[in-house]
Every structure is written in structure tokens, then in C-alpha cells.
Amino acid sequence: MLKEAIDRILSLADPTITEIDGERYADRTLQRIKKELVAAPLQVHTLSALVDYITEGADEAAESEEAIQRRFVVHVADFDRVYLHRELNSDKARECLLEAEIAVPTFPFGRWMDMETFIINMQTHFVPTENCDALVALAGTVTAEDGTTLADDGVTQKVTARTGISLVKKVDVPNPVMLAPFRTFPEIEQPASPFVFRVKKEGDAIYAALFAADGDGWKRETILRIRDWFTMELTDEQRQDVIILA
């Protein structure tokens, strides 16, 4: 017990600083005490929340005069993540006030699906457009009846699908096809990008799939659209106090 008490007293002692070959060493880890307190960021899921925070002057009553004078920094980190900071404080740290993150259910690109599953996913994960409606209509006509044939030259895939007992209809499916999936904040116009559409027959079943064909270029476009959205939503007076990084 006595030894434990002595060890406890020694552990509370001030750190010892030793100089060896001109370098200074401490016998314990030292933690710098920050000059300014920072708040934990609020979790939100819309871009409008960030604009509302700036416009309404939220939390200004709890901030010092020096903190209020620091400008806001809107950091568009990615197509699904935007952060609202203050400029560097006296500790050379940026206080994060809001974190806007969104998780949008995405279409299972690159995966073969039966026609019913494909149609459901097309109708629930894409902005309704002429191209989207055309693919849904095509998927609804393709059956696995005898006589269904596929012709693929790598550019256009021809699907021969029976629409009746004796009537056969030929449909051209252009590739790539421009579609706009739901994949970023709802305030932003969803970016369209090219996709390669394919169907195949296995046994008595027909399967369809979509493959992305733009190398994720849509992400860069989305980031720029988010930047432009903030530029439009903020007044000229507010823009003087806001830095937008994208």
C-alpha cells in the first residue's frame, strides 16, 4: 500500500525536462490547453440548413465579438458532404459549426437484375426523363418467350421482343444513354451522365443492367453545382462574410 501511495504521488509530480545533445525531452506527454472553446458541429441533411444558420445568425449570442468577426467558410467536400466552418481562430483551428451529409439510396449499377427488379429500381432511383421512360417501357416489353433474340454490335443493342402471339417488335437501345440518378442533395438539379444499358438471356429469364460510363465525372459537376447554389442563395451582403470552397 505504501509503495502504491508513493507511486501515485510521483505520478502527480510536474514533468521533468531533460536536455540531451542539445535536444529537450519530457518524461511525459504534454497536452496544450486551447485558448478558445469550440462547439461540437450540428448534424444536418440539407443545404438549406447551412443557409438558414448563416441568415438567421444562429448562436451569435453565445459567441465572442472576435468570433463573430471571422467569416464563414462553406467547404464543399464532395457531392454528398458540405461543412460550415469559421475562419481560423487564435489556436489556428477552424471551428466546424454544421456538417451537412446525405445518404441517397443508389441504383445497383453494374449488377444484373431480372426485369421486374430493374423496372422498380429505374422508377425509384432516377429523375423521370424521356430516356428513363423509354428504358422502363422497353424493359416492360421484353419477355423470355421463344423467339426472343438479342443482337449487339457494341454500339447499339437490338432487342426483339414478342408483344403478342404473332407480332414481333424490334427496339433500338442507344448506348450510352443519358440518365440522371438521385445522388446528391435535393436542392441541386441532379446531374445526368452516360450509362451503358445491356440485356441478356439466361435460360428462360431475361436480365438487364446499367454500367456507368463517365469515370465519375459527374461528381466534379455536382460539386460545382453546389457551389453555384450557395452563390445564388446568399445575398450580396452575406457573400461578403462567406468564403465558398469547392
C-alpha positions as CSV (number, residue, x, y, z in Angstrom):
1,M,0.0,0.0,0.0
2,L,2.8,2.4,0.9
3,K,4.6,1.8,-2.4
4,E,1.4,2.4,-4.3
5,A,0.8,5.6,-2.5
6,I,4.3,6.8,-3.3
7,D,3.9,5.9,-6.9
8,R,0.7,7.8,-7.0
9,I,2.3,10.9,-5.5
10,L,5.2,10.7,-8.0
11,S,2.7,10.4,-10.9
12,L,1.2,13.7,-9.9
13,A,4.5,15.5,-9.9
14,D,5.5,18.0,-12.6
15,P,7.1,16.6,-15.8
16,T,10.8,16.5,-15.9
17,I,12.5,18.2,-18.9
18,T,16.0,16.8,-19.8
19,E,18.4,18.2,-22.4
20,I,20.4,15.6,-24.4
21,D,22.8,16.6,-27.2
22,G,21.1,20.0,-27.4
23,E,17.6,18.5,-27.7
24,R,15.0,18.8,-25.0
25,Y,12.9,15.9,-23.8
26,A,10.0,15.5,-21.4
27,D,9.3,12.4,-19.3
28,R,5.5,12.5,-20.1
29,T,3.2,13.7,-22.9
30,L,2.2,17.3,-22.6
31,Q,-1.2,18.5,-23.9
32,R,-1.5,22.1,-25.0
33,I,-4.5,23.9,-23.5
34,K,-6.5,25.6,-26.2
35,K,-7.2,29.3,-25.8
36,E,-10.7,29.1,-27.3
37,L,-13.5,26.7,-26.8
38,V,-15.2,25.3,-29.8
39,A,-18.7,23.8,-30.1
40,A,-19.5,20.3,-31.5
41,P,-20.9,20.6,-35.0
42,L,-24.6,20.1,-35.7
43,Q,-25.6,17.2,-38.0
44,V,-28.0,18.3,-40.8
45,H,-29.0,16.7,-44.1
46,T,-29.9,19.7,-46.3
47,L,-28.0,22.6,-47.8
48,S,-30.9,24.9,-46.8
49,A,-29.9,24.3,-43.2
50,L,-26.5,25.9,-43.8
51,V,-28.1,28.9,-45.4
52,D,-30.6,29.2,-42.6
53,Y,-27.8,29.1,-40.0
54,I,-26.0,32.0,-41.7
55,T,-29.1,34.0,-42.5
56,E,-30.6,33.8,-39.0
57,G,-27.4,34.5,-37.1
58,A,-27.7,31.3,-35.1
59,D,-25.6,31.0,-31.9
60,E,-24.3,34.6,-32.2
61,A,-25.4,35.3,-28.7
62,A,-23.0,32.6,-27.4
63,E,-20.1,33.8,-29.5
64,S,-17.5,36.4,-28.7
65,E,-17.1,39.6,-30.7
66,E,-13.9,38.3,-32.1
67,A,-15.5,35.1,-33.2
68,I,-18.4,36.9,-35.0
69,Q,-15.9,39.0,-37.0
70,R,-14.5,35.8,-38.5
71,R,-16.0,34.9,-41.8
72,F,-17.9,31.7,-42.5
73,V,-16.2,29.1,-44.7
74,V,-18.5,26.8,-46.7
75,H,-16.5,23.7,-47.7
76,V,-18.0,21.6,-50.4
77,A,-16.0,18.4,-49.6
78,D,-17.8,16.1,-52.0
79,F,-21.1,15.6,-53.8
80,D,-22.7,14.3,-50.6
81,R,-20.8,16.3,-47.9
82,V,-20.7,20.1,-47.1
83,Y,-19.3,21.7,-44.0
84,L,-19.8,25.1,-42.5
85,H,-16.7,26.5,-40.6
86,R,-15.5,29.7,-39.2
87,E,-12.1,31.1,-40.3
88,L,-9.0,30.2,-38.3
89,N,-9.2,31.2,-34.6
90,S,-6.3,32.1,-32.3
91,D,-5.4,28.4,-32.0
92,K,-5.1,28.1,-35.8
93,A,-8.1,25.8,-35.9
94,R,-11.3,26.1,-37.9
95,E,-14.4,25.6,-35.8
96,C,-16.9,23.3,-37.6
97,L,-20.4,24.6,-37.0
98,L,-22.6,22.4,-39.2
99,E,-22.0,19.1,-41.1
100,A,-24.4,18.5,-44.0
101,E,-24.2,14.9,-45.1
102,I,-26.7,12.9,-47.2
103,A,-27.0,9.2,-47.9
104,V,-29.1,8.6,-51.0
105,P,-30.2,5.1,-51.9
106,T,-28.4,4.4,-55.1
107,F,-29.2,2.2,-58.2
108,P,-27.2,-1.0,-58.2
109,F,-25.1,-0.2,-61.2
110,G,-23.1,-3.0,-62.8
111,R,-25.4,-5.7,-61.4
112,W,-27.7,-7.9,-63.5
113,M,-31.3,-7.9,-62.4
114,D,-34.5,-9.5,-63.5
115,M,-36.8,-7.2,-65.5
116,E,-39.2,-6.6,-62.6
117,T,-36.4,-5.6,-60.3
118,F,-34.8,-3.4,-63.0
119,I,-38.1,-1.6,-63.7
120,I,-38.7,-0.9,-60.0
121,N,-35.2,0.5,-59.5
122,M,-35.5,2.6,-62.6
123,Q,-38.7,4.2,-61.3
124,T,-37.4,4.8,-57.8
125,H,-33.8,5.9,-58.3
126,F,-33.9,8.2,-61.4
127,V,-35.3,11.6,-62.3
128,P,-38.2,11.0,-64.7
129,T,-36.9,11.8,-68.2
130,E,-37.7,10.8,-71.8
131,N,-34.7,8.4,-71.8
132,C,-35.7,6.9,-68.4
133,D,-39.3,6.4,-69.5
134,A,-38.0,4.7,-72.7
135,L,-35.9,2.2,-70.8
136,V,-38.7,1.4,-68.5
137,A,-41.1,0.9,-71.4
138,L,-38.6,-1.3,-73.2
139,A,-38.0,-3.5,-70.1
140,G,-41.7,-4.0,-69.8
141,T,-41.9,-5.4,-73.4
142,V,-39.0,-7.9,-73.2
143,T,-40.1,-11.4,-72.4
144,A,-38.4,-14.8,-72.3
145,E,-40.8,-16.4,-74.8
146,D,-39.4,-18.5,-77.6
147,G,-38.3,-16.2,-80.3
148,T,-36.7,-13.5,-78.2
149,T,-33.4,-12.6,-79.7
150,L,-30.5,-10.2,-79.0
151,A,-28.2,-8.5,-81.5
152,D,-25.3,-6.5,-80.1
153,D,-22.7,-4.7,-82.2
154,G,-21.1,-2.9,-79.2
155,V,-22.8,0.4,-80.0
156,T,-26.5,-0.4,-80.4
157,Q,-28.2,-3.4,-78.9
158,K,-31.2,-4.7,-80.7
159,V,-33.8,-6.5,-78.7
160,T,-36.5,-8.5,-80.4
161,A,-39.4,-8.9,-78.0
162,R,-42.8,-10.5,-78.6
163,T,-45.7,-8.1,-77.9
164,G,-48.3,-10.7,-78.9
165,I,-48.8,-14.2,-80.3
166,S,-47.6,-13.3,-83.8
167,L,-46.5,-9.6,-83.6
168,V,-42.8,-9.1,-83.1
169,K,-41.4,-5.6,-82.4
170,K,-37.8,-4.5,-82.8
171,V,-36.5,-1.8,-80.5
172,D,-33.1,0.0,-80.7
173,V,-31.4,0.8,-77.4
174,P,-28.8,3.6,-78.0
175,N,-25.6,3.4,-75.9
176,P,-24.6,5.2,-74.0
177,V,-27.9,6.6,-72.7
178,M,-28.0,9.9,-70.6
179,L,-29.8,9.4,-67.3
180,A,-30.0,11.4,-64.0
181,P,-30.0,9.2,-60.9
182,F,-30.8,10.7,-57.5
183,R,-27.4,11.0,-55.9
184,T,-26.9,14.4,-54.3
185,F,-28.8,17.0,-52.2
186,P,-32.4,17.6,-53.2
187,E,-31.8,21.3,-53.6
188,I,-29.5,20.6,-56.5
189,E,-30.5,19.6,-60.1
190,Q,-29.4,16.0,-60.3
191,P,-26.6,15.7,-62.8
192,A,-27.1,13.5,-65.9
193,S,-24.3,11.2,-67.1
194,P,-23.9,8.4,-69.7
195,F,-24.7,4.8,-68.9
196,V,-24.3,1.7,-70.9
197,F,-27.5,-0.4,-71.0
198,R,-27.4,-4.2,-71.6
199,V,-29.8,-7.1,-71.5
200,K,-29.1,-10.8,-71.7
201,K,-30.9,-14.0,-71.7
202,E,-30.1,-16.9,-69.3
203,G,-32.3,-19.9,-69.6
204,D,-35.9,-18.8,-69.6
205,A,-35.1,-15.4,-67.9
206,I,-34.1,-12.0,-69.2
207,Y,-31.7,-9.8,-67.2
208,A,-30.8,-6.1,-67.5
209,A,-28.0,-4.0,-66.2
210,L,-26.7,-0.4,-66.3
211,F,-23.0,0.4,-66.3
212,A,-21.6,3.9,-65.5
213,A,-19.6,5.3,-68.5
214,D,-18.3,8.7,-67.4
215,G,-15.5,7.8,-64.9
216,D,-17.2,9.6,-62.1
217,G,-17.0,12.9,-63.9
218,W,-20.5,13.7,-62.5
219,K,-19.0,14.2,-59.1
220,R,-17.0,17.2,-60.1
221,E,-20.0,18.7,-61.9
222,T,-22.1,18.2,-58.8
223,I,-19.6,20.0,-56.5
224,L,-19.6,23.0,-58.9
225,R,-23.4,23.0,-58.9
226,I,-23.5,23.0,-55.1
227,R,-21.1,26.0,-55.1
228,D,-23.3,27.8,-57.6
229,W,-26.3,27.1,-55.5
230,F,-24.8,28.8,-52.5
231,T,-23.8,31.7,-54.6
232,M,-27.4,32.2,-55.7
233,E,-29.0,31.6,-52.3
234,L,-26.8,34.1,-50.4
235,T,-27.4,37.8,-50.8
236,D,-24.5,40.1,-51.9
237,E,-24.2,41.3,-48.3
238,Q,-24.0,37.8,-46.9
239,R,-21.5,36.8,-49.6
240,Q,-19.0,39.3,-48.1
241,D,-18.9,37.2,-44.9
242,V,-18.8,33.8,-46.6
243,I,-16.0,32.0,-48.3
244,I,-17.1,29.1,-50.6
245,L,-14.5,26.4,-51.2
246,A,-15.3,23.8,-53.9
